[in-house]
Amino acid sequence: MEQDFENFVNRSYSSEPKYTEIMAGVPEDYKQIKTLGALLEINYKIVGAKDQLRRNLTSKMKTNSTKYPGIIGFDDDVIPALDRAILSRHDIMLIGQIGQAKTKIAQTIAENLLSPMPVIRGSITNDCPMDMPASELTLLLQDKQNAFSSPRFYMDSDSMEKIRNNKLETPIEWISGKDRFKYVLATPDISVKDLVGQIDAIKVTKKGTEMYEIESYSPGQLMQAKHGLFCIDELPVLDTRKQVALLSVLQEGRFTTGSYPVIFEPKTVFFATANPIDYTHAGKIIEPLYDRLKSHIHTHYPKTLNDEMLIVAQESKIPKSLIPIFMLKVLIRVTQNARSSQEINQDKGVSVRMSVHGLELLVGEAERTRALSHNILPLPRPDDIFCIGQCAKFELAELDDTAENRQKTLKSLIDSAMKDTSLEYVKTIDQDVFEIIKKEFVGKNFIVSQAILGSNSMESSYENQLKNFKSLSDLVDKIYQKVLSEQTEFVNQAKKHGISSESLEFSDNNRHELRAATLELILEGLCSVEPKVLDKKEGSYVAA
């Protein structure tokens, strides 16, 4: 039997694979391969994580498939840089301000470009049997002691025990790239032991092992990311000693821990992120580590309104609702105006998350003021916009950073965004129409409120009020059609990016509420044109 194990293992290791790959290192029927014996039978060969990324990216490029789903607005700069780095098998540093999708990039690469891998079921260090040399695996199958002839960590002691006990029937499971992604936020309380592991006194006591035997080791974050992608967020926050602990991983692909006489090889792809301020600050990242992160890629905020709208639609966590495209425009313009404002500290940046969280608040506000009490779907309107104040997380630069000054600054940003967006819809209207509408408002007013519905039996409903303003009603009809056309175009773009369009598609059942939102936008525009048509006073619009 011992000779049989030796011959079987040696033949498997030395022979060509008996399978066709569907991804790098993935047999076409991999889900049917559930034991160590089945792996050896097909002569399975490990493909390293960096080679998996390279080969899978190459395959997607050849077939013009989506390489980084969900990553929007980086096509002209960041994506080509990522392609080059992955094709070159580089470890990567991503440099950018908060909310520039740095972590999302790393996670997306792990989920879409790492192949499924066979590991011993339940392994916390992604132990693949083929991590071991043929001679070591043979000794385990023969249940011989001291399986390791060299001081290297090939697999966790629990995995070795499973092979000793189950032999060729040792259960195997295929772990996806998503499950081999390890994210670590660099904080002052992260220790070297957290990264590289430690000798576990409890294991020593419980198992009766010697202090420096492999059974006494508890793996750290690096070994838990074996064969995967290890992402350390805000690398410059780590102090020098902890950065040194990562250095040998990048330099030699291995590390040791303390006086523990074992070499560990995580076989991982290494990603790090940094804020531009910390990245350029001398001494924040030790020079050898800085140098060995081979590709340094700078991210940025979305450069166009449309890109950020798509990102917000993709990332927002909202209940079933209806989002008018012009409300997305207003919201994103607030954020983008904040990024160019001299009154705001730009060193830290203004995150896309401000827009994302703002949309979530707008839906919540529509629920709070109208939808829940009237059993309709929430649909944000211009009159809801000031609710986003509670997610406006920026710091002032010119003024004292007080709540009052922030509120004034935000109001200015909102007013500017609302003006630009409303003018986009009314600026092409003939001046004659404006004059007729202005005459219609003489001696009249139009009441707006978050609580008023687009249509119901109440005299104050927007549809009932519009009966007294024929030219305004005609203008609403005209711009409403433009909104629907834009909405359809945006839905098509969203679908191309795999973004759910459920909250972007309108039916005739939603007509009155969308018209109400469109009406509020037009009224804002009539206050912004030159010369002004209307003024807003205490919740009413009157002739200017």
N, C-alpha and C positions, 0 to 999 in steps of 0.2 A: 504493500500500500504506500509506504514512504517513497519507494522508487517511482510508483505511478504518479504521485503528486509532483515529484521533481520533473519527470518527463513531460507531464501535462503543462506545467507552468513554463518550463523552458521552451517548449514548442510554441506555446501561445505568444511568449515575449519575442521570440526570434522570427516568427512568421508574419507574412503580410496580412492585413485585415481582410476578413471575409464578408465585408458589408459595403454597401453604397451609402455615402454620406448625404444627408439632406441639409445639414449645416456643418460647420467645422467640428469634426469629432463626434457627430451624431448619426448613428445608424438609422436607416429608414424605418425599421421596426423597433426602435429603442424602447418603446413603452412595454414591449413584451419581454424585455431582458430584465429579470428581477432577481437574479442570484449571481454570486461570484463565479460559479461554474459556467453560467451562460455567457458572462463577460469573457472568460478565458477561452471559451469555445469559439467565439468569433474573432479571437486575437485582437481584442480592443486595444486601441492606442490613445493615450491622453494627448490632447492638443492644449498647449498652454494658453492662459487667459489672453495674453497680448496677441498670440497667433489667432485665437478665436476672433478677437475684435478685427484684426486685419483681414482674415479670410472672409468673414461674414460681411464686412463693409465692402470688400472687393466684389463679392457676389451681388450685393444690392446695387452697387454702382454699374455693374455690367447689365443688370436687368432694369435699370432706372427705377428701382423701388425706393420707397420712402426710407431714408436712413435714420432720421432722428424725429420720429413723430411727436408732435406737440411742441416742438421748438420753432418759434415763429419770429421772423424779423431779423434773422442772422444770416440769410442766404448769401450775402455778398462779401462777408468778412469772417465771421466766427465759424460758420460751417466749413468753408474751405480750409481754415486753419485746423479744425478738428480732424478733417479728412487727412490732411498731411501728417498730423501727429500720430494718428492711429495707424496709418499705413507705414509709418516709420517706427512703430512699436515704442512710442515715447510715453513716459510718465508726464503728467500735465499739471500745470498751475493755471487756474482760471482767476483773472484779476478783474474785479468790477464792484460797483457800489451795491448796496442792498437792493434786493428785488430785481436782479438782472438774470435770473434763471440759472445761476452757476451750479447749484446743487441739483436742479432739475436736469441739467445737461448730463451730469455724471450719472444720475439715476437712469435717465433715458438710454444712455449708452449701455449700461449694465443690463437693462431689461430687453434691449433690442439687438445688441451685437454680441453678447455672451451666449454661448450655446448651453443647452441642458447638459449636465454632467452626471455620471454615475457615482454615487457615494454610498458608503455603508450606512444603512438605515439608522437614523437617530444621531449621526455624527455631528458634533458641534464645530468641528474643524474641517468639514467637507472632505472627509477622508475617502479618497479613491483607492481601491486596492492596488492599482497600478502606480501609485505613488512610491511603492516599495520596490526595490530591486528583486529580481526573480528569486535570488537565494534567500532573501529575508522572508518573502511571502511563502516559500516552500517550508521554511522552518516553522512558521506559524501554523501552516496546514498540518505539519507533522507533530504539532503540539510540543515542540521542543523549547526549552527555556533559553533565556538570553537571546531573543530573536535578533536584537540589534548587534551587529558586529562592528558598527561605527557609531560615534556619538552624534546621531542625527535623529530628528523628530520626523518620522514618516507618517505616523497617525497616532491618534489618541489611544490611551490604554484600553478604554472601553471598546473601541473598534477592534483592537487586536484580540481582545477576549472573545468577541463575537466570532472572529475567524477561527480561533482555537476551538470554540464550542460547536460551531455550525459547519465548519469546513467549506465544501463547495456549495452548500445550501445557504451560506451567509446571505441575508437579504440585502438587496441593492435598491436604492431609489434614485430617480433622476431629479436633480435639483436645478431649477431654472436660474438664469442670470439675475433675475429680480431677487431671488432668495440668497444670492451670493454677493449682494451689494451691502456694504457695511459703511454706515454714516456715523462719523464722530464729530461732535462740535467741540472745538478746542476751548476749554475753559480753564481757569486757574486751578481747579480742583482735579483735573485729569492728571493721573500719575504715570510714571514710567511703567509701573506694573500693569496699569490698565491697558497699556499699549502692547507690551511684550509678554505679559503673563507673569506668573509667580509660582513659587513652591508653596503648595497648599498644606498648611499644618494639619488641617482637619483630615485631609486624605492620608497624610502620614500616620495620624493616630488611628483612624478607622481601619485602614487597610494594612497597617503594620509594615508599610514599605520603608525603605531607607530614604533618607532625606534627599539624595540626589538621583534616585531612580525615576524613570520616566513616569511611573504611576503617580508620583507626587506633584506633577505639574498641572496647573490650571491655565488654560490658554487665555491670552489677552485678545484685544480687538484685532490685531494683525493676523493672528492665526485663525480667528473666526472668519476672516475674509479670504481664506485660502482659496485659490483658483477663482477668485472673484475680483470685485472692484472695491478698493478701500478709499473712501473719500473723507478727508479731514478738513472740516470747515473752519475758516479763519486761522490758518496755520500760524501767522505771526503772533497770535496770542500765546502759543506754547513757549515756555521758557527754554533757554538754551539746552539744558540737560535733556529735556524731552525731545527736542529737535534732533539732538545727537542720537537718541535711541532710534530715530527713523532713518538716519543717514546710511547705516550699513545695509538697510533694506534696499535703498535706491542704488547704492554703490555696488553691492555684491549679491543682492537678492536674498540675503540671509541675515540673521542676527543671533546673538546670545543674550541671556538674561542673568545678570549678576555673576556669581561664581558657578552657576549651573553648567555642567560640562556637556552641553548638548547644543548642536547647531539647528536652528529653525529656519525653514524656507517657506515663506507664505505664498510664493508664486502668484502674487496678486498684481493687478494694475493699480497704480497709485495716482490719485487725483488730490489736489489741494486747492483751496480757494483763499483769496485775500482781498481786503479792501484796498483800493489804490493808495490811500494815505499810508497804511501800514506797510504795503508792499514797497513803497519808495523810501521808507524811513530806514536809514542805515542801522543795521544791527537787529532789526525786528526778525529777520530770517537769517540764520547763519549762512555764511558764504558757501560752504561746501554743499549744503542742502539746496540752496538757491540755484547753484550751478547744476546739480544733478536732476532737478526737475527740468527735463530737456526742452519741453515746449511751454512757453508762457503765452497765454491767449487772453486778450483783453475783450471783455464783454461790454455791452452798452444797453441803454434803455431803448425801447422801440423808437425808430426814427420817423415813423409815419403814424398818423391818426388811425388808419385802418388796421395796421399791425397790432397796435395796442388794444383796439376794440376786439380783435379776434382773440388775443391773449386773455382779456378780461372775460369774454364769453366762455372761454375754455376753462378758466381757473375758478370762476365764481361758484360757490356752493349755495344754490338758491332752490327754494321749493318751486313747484309748478307755478309758472307766472308768465307774463308777456312783457317783453322788453322792447320798447320803441327804439329804433336805430338812432334817433336824434337825442335820446337820453344817454345812450352810450357816448355819443359825440360830446355832449356837454360834460359828462363825467370825466372823460379822458382829457378834454381840454383843460379842465381844472388842474389835473395832475401835471400835464405838460406845461401849463403856464407856471406852475409852482417850480418846475425845474429850471425855468429861465428867469425867475424873479430874483432881483438883486436883494430883496428884503429877506430872502430865505437862505439859510446856510447850505450851500451846495456841496460842501465837502463830504457830507454823509449821504447826499442824494435824496431823491424823493421816489420811493419805491412804487413799482407797478401794483404792489399790494394795496396801496391807497385807493387805486381805481377798483381793484377787485373787491375790497371790503366795502367801498362806497356803493357798488352795485348791490351787494348783499343788504346793506342798510336801506337803500332805496326800495327794494322789494319789501323789506320789513315795514317800512313806513307806509307803503301802499296797502299792505295788509292791515296795519294798525288803524289807519284813518278811514278806509273805505271797504276793502275786500271782505274782511271777516264779518263785519256787521251786515253786509248786503249779499253775502254768499256769492261773490264773483271772484274771478282770478285777479291777483294783484297786478296792476300795471302802473309803473312809476310815471309821474308827470313832472313838468318843470316846477310846479309849486311845491314838490316834495324835496327839492334839491338840498335845502339847508340842513337836512338831517345828517349829511355826510360829515358835519363838523366833528363828530366823535371819533372819526377814523383818520382825521387829517394830522398825520404824525410827521410834522416837520419842525425844524428849529429856525428861529428868526436870527438874522445876521445884523441888520441895521438897527432894529428897534429892540427894546428890552423884551426878553422872551417870556412875556406874561400871557395868561389866558385871554385877557382882553385884547392885547395886540395881535395874538394869533387869530382871534375871531374876526377882527377888522381885516387882517390880511386875507383870510379865507373868503370873506364876503367880497372883497375886491376881485379875487381869482374867479369866484363863481359868477359875479356880474359880467366879467370880461368873457368868460366861456359861454354864458347864456346869450350875450350880445352877438358874439361871432357866429354861434350856431343858428340863432333865430334869423339873423340877417342872411345867412346862406340860403334860407328858404323863401324869404320875402323880397330880396334885393332885385330880383328880375321882374317884379310886378310893376305894371304901368303906373305912373304917377296919377293918372286919372282915377284909377281904382282907389288909390289912397285918399284922394279928395272926396270921393263918394262915401267911403267908409267914415271919414272924419265928419261929414255932414250928418250921417246916420246917428252919430254919437252925441249930437247937439241935444242937450236936455235929457240925455239918457246915460246910463252906466251899465257896465257888464260886471257882475259879481263873480269872483273866482274864490274857490276854497278847496282845500284838500278833501273836505267832507262831501262836496257836491258831486253827484254822479253825472255821467255824460247824458244819460236818459232815464227818466222815471216820471211818475205822475206829479212830482213836486214842481211848482212854478219856477223854482230856482235852478232846475237842471239845465245843463248847458244847452241841450237841444231845444228846450222850451224858450230859453233866453234868446237863442239865435233866430227865432221866428221874428224878432223885432229888428234884426240886422241882416237884411237880405244879401247885401254885397259882401258882408263879412262871412256869411254862410256859404256863399259861392266861392269865396277865396279858400275857406276851409276845405270844401269839396276838391278844389284843384290841388292844393298842397297835400291833402290826404292821399290822392292818387300817386303823387310823387313819393310820398313816404312808403306806400305799399311797394312801389317799384324798387326803391332802394332796399327795402326790407328783403325782398325776394333775391336781389343780387347778393346781399350780405349772407343770406341763408346758404346760397350756392357756394360762396367762398368758405363758409364755416364747414360745410359738408366735405369739401375738398381736403380740409385739414383734419377730418375725423372728429369735428366738434359737434356736440349735440345741438340741434337747432330747435328743440322742443319749445323753448321759451322765446323763440324769434319768429315763429310762424303764426300768422294771424288768420282767422276765419271771419266770416260775416257775423258770427256770434259775438265777436269782440269789437265790432265796428264802433259802437257808441263810445266805449272807453278810449279807444285809440283816437277817435275824432276829438274827444275831450282833451287828450294830451296834446294833439296837434293844434287845437284851438289855443291852448295856453301858450304854446310856442309862438304862434302867429301874433298873439297879443303882445308878447315880449318883443317881437320883431318890430311891431308897429310903434313901440316906444323907443326903438333904437334907430330907425331910419332918419335920414336928414332930408327935409325938415320932419320933425316928429309928427306922427299922426295922433298918438294917444299918450296919456299920462296914467301912471298907476298910483292910486291914492287909497290907502286903508282897505286893501282887498278888492278894490273896484278899478276898472279901466274907464277913463272918461276922455273926452276930446281934448287934445292938447291946446 
